[in-house]
Amino acid sequence: MSVPTAAADQSVCAPLPVLGRDVTVPLVTGGEVTYAALDYAASAPALQRVWDDVAAYAPYYGSVHRGAGYLSQLSTDLFENARRTVAEFLDCRTGDQVVFTRSTTDSLNLLAAALPAGCEVFVFETEHHASLLPWRDARVTYLDAPDSPRRAVETLEHALAGRDPHGPALVCVTGASNVTGELWPVRELAAAAHAHGARIVLDAAQLAPHHPVSVRELDVDWVAFSGHKLYAPFGSGVLAGRSDWLREAEPYLAGGGASRTVTRRADGGVDVEWHDSAARHEAGSPNVIGAYAVASACKALTEAGFDTLIAREEQLIRTVREGLADVPEVRFLSLFGDDAPRVGVLSFVVEGWNSSHFAAALSAEYGIGVRDGLFCAHPLVRTLLGSDPQSQGECGAPEAAPGEKSLNAIRVSFGAGTPDEHVERFVRAVRELVRDGARWSYRTEDGRCVPDTSDRT
């Protein structure tokens, strides 16, 4: 059974077509401009290919796994084929499971709930909160931020050296930082974990949209990522990897779909036999459209070719770094150094500027969307800034005086759908704001900087 699918886009030298590429937004200074979405690290725009595939399937929508009708069977085939597509995209091993979740956060919380009793968890303080916080019921060792990939491996090896190699342990590590974009030495960390009897889960939320992820080659035990960062914005995520811990754990949610049989006991209770497949942790009616969107994005990126996508993204990174190299007020944040390999995620501070004020001016005066703050990675950003937790200053007031430590940062991020013009406009805007200042006045509203329109039309 099949449904119509959109034709693959063959133009791999240009940005991949995404939704919203022609949206215009008003400027406080007058007129409109095409919106420059440079916050891919938070949520990437949907690929047009993904949207078209979902639209082609929508008329055939039906219940999954339990319906006898044609549309139900078609939807079931589509859902399970999506699982196989994701397994191929990740180069999973025979026997690995692909579980559909809501997000990376949901995936890692699912894995946290499946840890064996007494499991130790090792996690760097540099992680996004999605991979830093789920391990509440385990013995957690938080590792200090390393200053190089080699130091990261050494830090992990030192932490693992004293543990009982026969007890369960898990290492959680990011593939690419959501703050600095830097690539982590995943294969080497996996080797160190396995040498000490530990398993490893890869948070690929920022890696999978930019680089190929092979479970086999990286030798990781699990990988987690989100659809909304992979150009598939329908509230789906993936946890893929070894089946044993997942099969032995209590279902993440109890309900229909997770249960194989349910029988009533003589004492009035019920006995449940749970599935031992991925369905064990997918109770309830699944998000078929979300799973299909993720699979469509996997196909689109594979067909576009990661080598081409990476080469183009590296050129965009150079445009930013070289375009701002002679602006001393701009300082980029990094753990491993400015020349470390990275994806299209760059965070920086501007001397004398409140980061919220700067981001608000980029939006209101140039139509550029970036993010400011601590990026759901508070320990890492504070380590990079050398700052302590503090409340932010009023909008328009300097975040930190010259020579003082900044309290938060600005992040620009881009990917397969980013036009050159958006990045070039960003560089011009940063240079102009640093040189000339904002052309508009701003005020604080609900903790955010917004244009002050109280006395203007």
Residue pairs with C-beta under 8 A, 6 or more apart in sequence:
1 70
1 73
1 74
1 77
1 78
3 56
3 57
3 60
3 74
3 78
4 56
5 52
5 53
5 56
5 296
6 48
6 49
6 52
6 53
6 56
8 49
8 299
8 300
8 303
9 16
9 17
9 48
9 49
9 300
9 303
9 304
12 304
12 305
12 308
12 309
13 308
13 312
15 21
15 312
15 416
15 417
15 418
15 419
16 47
16 48
16 49
16 231
16 300
16 304
16 309
16 416
16 417
17 47
17 48
17 49
17 417
18 44
18 45
18 46
18 47
18 48
18 231
18 416
18 417
19 45
19 46
19 47
19 48
19 51
20 35
20 37
20 45
21 34
21 45
21 417
21 419
22 34
23 34
23 35
24 32
24 33
24 34
24 35
24 367
25 32
25 33
25 35
25 367
26 32
27 33
27 364
27 365
27 366
27 367
28 364
28 365
28 440
28 451
28 453
29 365
29 439
29 440
32 367
33 366
33 367
34 367
35 367
35 369
36 366
36 367
36 368
36 369
36 421
36 422
36 425
36 426
37 45
37 369
37 418
37 422
38 368
38 369
38 370
38 412
38 413
38 414
38 418
38 422
38 423
38 426
39 369
39 370
39 371
39 411
39 412
39 413
40 209
40 229
40 344
40 345
40 413
40 414
40 415
40 418
41 178
41 181
41 206
41 229
41 345
41 371
41 375
41 411
41 413
42 371
42 413
43 228
43 229
43 233
44 209
44 228
44 229
44 230
44 231
44 233
44 415
44 417
45 231
45 233
45 417
46 231
46 232
46 233
46 293
47 231
47 232
47 296
47 297
47 300
47 416
47 417
49 296
49 297
49 300
50 231
50 232
50 293
50 296
50 297
50 300
53 292
53 293
53 296
54 234
54 289
54 292
54 293
54 296
57 78
57 289
57 292
58 289
60 71
60 74
60 75
61 71
61 75
61 288
61 289
62 69
62 70
62 71
62 72
62 73
62 74
62 75
63 72
63 75
63 285
64 72
64 75
64 76
64 79
64 285
64 286
64 288
65 76
65 79
65 257
65 279
66 72
66 256
67 73
67 75
67 76
75 288
78 288
78 292
79 286
79 288
79 291
79 292
81 295
82 100
82 291
82 292
82 294
82 295
83 98
83 100
83 278
83 291
83 295
84 98
85 295
85 298
85 299
86 98
86 238
86 240
86 294
86 295
86 298
87 96
87 98
87 240
88 298
89 213
89 295
89 298
89 299
89 301
89 302
90 98
90 213
90 214
90 215
90 223
90 238
90 240
91 213
91 214
91 215
91 216
91 217
92 98
92 215
92 216
92 240
92 241
93 215
93 216
95 242
95 243
96 215
96 240
96 241
96 242
96 243
97 240
97 241
97 242
97 243
97 246
97 247
97 277
97 278
98 238
98 239
98 240
98 278
99 107
99 110
99 238
99 239
99 240
99 246
99 278
99 281
99 282
100 236
100 237
100 238
100 278
100 282
100 286
100 287
100 290
100 291
100 294
101 107
101 110
101 224
101 236
101 237
101 238
101 239
101 281
102 235
102 236
102 237
102 287
103 130
103 226
103 227
103 228
103 235
103 236
103 237
104 128
104 130
104 131
104 203
104 204
104 205
104 224
104 225
104 226
104 229
104 237
105 130
105 134
105 226
105 237
106 237
107 224
107 225
107 237
107 238
107 239
108 130
108 131
108 134
108 172
108 201
108 203
108 224
108 239
109 134
110 239
110 252
110 281
111 134
111 170
111 201
111 222
111 224
111 239
111 245
111 246
112 134
112 135
112 136
112 137
112 138
113 137
113 249
113 250
113 252
114 245
114 246
114 248
114 249
114 252
114 281
115 121
115 135
115 137
115 138
115 168
115 170
115 245
115 249
116 168
116 245
116 248
117 168
118 139
118 167
118 168
119 138
119 139
119 167
119 168
119 169
119 170
120 138
120 139
120 140
120 141
120 163
120 167
120 168
120 169
120 170
120 198
121 135
121 138
121 139
121 140
121 141
121 169
121 170
121 171
121 172
122 140
122 141
122 143
122 156
122 159
122 160
122 169
122 170
122 171
122 172
122 198
123 131
123 132
123 135
123 140
123 141
123 142
123 143
123 171
123 172
123 173
124 142
124 143
124 144
124 145
124 146
124 152
124 155
124 173
124 174
125 132
125 142
125 143
125 144
125 145
125 379
125 380
125 383
126 145
126 146
126 174
126 177
126 179
126 335
126 377
126 379
126 380
126 383
127 172
127 173
127 174
127 203
127 377
127 380
128 174
128 178
128 203
128 205
128 375
128 376
128 377
129 376
129 377
129 378
130 203
130 205
130 376
131 172
131 173
131 174
131 201
131 203
131 224
132 142
132 377
132 379
135 172
138 170
141 159
143 155
143 156
143 159
144 155
145 335
145 379
145 380
145 383
146 152
146 154
146 155
146 335
147 335
147 336
148 335
148 336
148 337
149 184
149 185
149 188
149 336
149 340
150 185
152 184
152 185
152 189
153 185
153 188
153 189
153 192
156 171
156 189
156 192
156 193
157 192
157 195
157 196
160 169
160 171
160 192
160 193
160 196
160 198
161 196
163 169
163 196
163 197
163 198
165 196
165 197
166 197
167 197
168 199
169 193
169 196
169 197
169 198
169 199
170 198
170 199
170 200
170 201
171 189
171 193
171 198
171 199
171 200
171 201
172 200
172 201
172 203
173 184
173 186
173 189
173 200
173 201
173 202
173 203
174 184
174 202
174 203
174 205
174 206
174 207
175 183
175 184
175 186
175 202
175 203
175 204
175 206
175 207
175 208
175 211
175 213
176 182
176 183
176 184
176 206
176 207
176 210
176 211
176 342
176 343
176 345
177 184
177 206
177 335
177 342
177 345
177 377
177 380
178 205
178 206
178 345
178 375
178 376
178 377
179 333
179 345
179 347
179 375
179 377
179 380
179 381
179 384
179 409
179 411
180 333
180 334
180 335
180 336
180 342
180 345
180 346
180 347
180 384
181 206
181 317
181 342
181 343
181 344
181 345
181 346
181 413
182 334
182 335
182 336
182 340
182 341
182 342
183 207
183 211
183 340
183 341
183 342
183 343
186 202
186 218
186 220
187 217
187 218
187 219
189 200
190 200
190 218
190 219
190 220
191 219
193 199
193 200
194 200
194 219
199 221
199 222
199 242
200 220
200 221
200 222
201 220
201 221
201 222
201 223
201 224
201 241
202 213
202 218
202 220
202 222
202 223
202 224
203 224
203 225
204 213
204 223
204 224
204 225
205 224
205 225
205 226
205 229
206 229
206 343
206 345
207 213
207 225
207 343
208 223
208 225
208 229
208 230
209 229
209 230
209 231
209 301
209 343
209 415
209 416
210 309
210 310
210 313
210 343
210 344
210 415
211 306
211 310
211 343
212 306
213 223
213 225
215 223
215 240
215 241
220 241
221 241
221 242
222 239
222 240
222 241
222 242
223 238
223 239
223 240
223 241
224 237
224 238
224 239
224 240
225 237
225 238
226 236
226 237
226 238
227 233
227 234
227 235
227 236
227 237
227 238
227 290
227 293
227 294
227 297
228 234
228 235
230 294
230 297
230 298
230 301
231 297
231 300
231 301
231 415
231 416
231 417
232 290
232 293
232 294
232 296
232 297
233 293
234 287
234 289
234 290
234 293
234 294
235 287
235 290
236 287
236 290
236 291
236 293
236 294
238 294
243 276
246 278
246 280
246 281
247 276
247 280
249 281
251 258
251 274
251 280
251 281
251 283
252 281
252 283
253 281
253 283
253 284
254 272
254 283
255 283
255 284
256 283
256 284
257 275
257 279
257 282
257 283
257 284
257 285
257 286
258 274
258 275
258 279
258 280
258 281
258 282
258 283
259 272
259 273
259 274
259 275
259 283
260 273
260 274
260 275
261 272
261 273
262 270
262 271
262 272
262 273
263 270
263 271
264 270
265 271
274 280
301 309
301 416
304 416
309 416
312 416
313 343
313 344
313 414
313 415
313 416
316 344
316 414
316 418
316 420
316 423
317 342
317 344
317 346
319 420
319 423
319 424
319 427
320 346
320 412
320 423
320 426
320 427
321 332
321 338
321 346
323 424
323 427
323 431
324 330
324 348
324 427
324 430
324 431
327 430
327 431
327 434
328 351
329 350
329 351
329 352
329 353
329 434
330 348
330 349
330 350
330 351
330 430
330 434
331 348
331 349
331 350
331 351
332 338
332 346
332 347
332 348
333 347
333 348
333 349
333 381
333 384
333 385
333 409
334 340
334 384
335 384
343 415
344 413
344 414
344 415
344 418
345 411
345 412
345 413
346 411
346 412
346 413
347 375
347 381
347 384
347 409
347 410
347 411
347 412
348 409
348 410
348 411
348 412
349 355
349 385
349 399
349 400
349 406
349 409
349 410
350 358
350 410
350 430
350 433
350 434
351 400
351 402
352 398
352 400
352 401
352 402
353 398
353 399
353 433
353 434
354 392
354 393
354 394
354 395
354 396
354 397
354 398
354 399
354 449
355 372
355 373
355 399
355 406
355 407
355 408
355 409
355 410
356 372
356 373
356 392
356 395
356 399
356 408
356 448
356 449
357 395
357 396
357 397
357 399
357 438
357 442
357 449
358 372
358 410
358 433
359 370
359 371
359 372
359 410
359 449
360 395
360 442
360 448
360 449
360 450
360 451
361 433
361 438
361 440
361 442
362 368
362 369
362 370
362 426
362 429
362 430
362 433
363 369
363 370
364 440
364 442
364 450
364 451
365 429
365 433
365 438
365 439
365 440
366 425
366 426
366 429
367 425
368 422
368 425
368 426
368 429
370 410
370 411
370 412
370 413
370 426
371 410
371 411
371 413
372 408
372 409
372 410
372 411
373 408
373 409
374 381
374 382
374 408
374 409
375 381
375 409
375 411
378 389
381 408
381 409
382 388
382 389
384 409
385 405
385 406
385 407
385 408
385 409
386 405
387 405
387 406
387 407
390 407
392 399
392 407
392 408
392 447
393 399
393 407
394 444
395 442
395 443
395 444
395 448
395 449
395 450
396 441
396 442
396 443
396 449
399 406
399 407
399 408
400 406
400 407
412 426
414 422
414 423
440 451
440 452
441 451
441 452
442 449
442 450
442 451
442 452
443 449
443 450
443 452
443 454
444 450
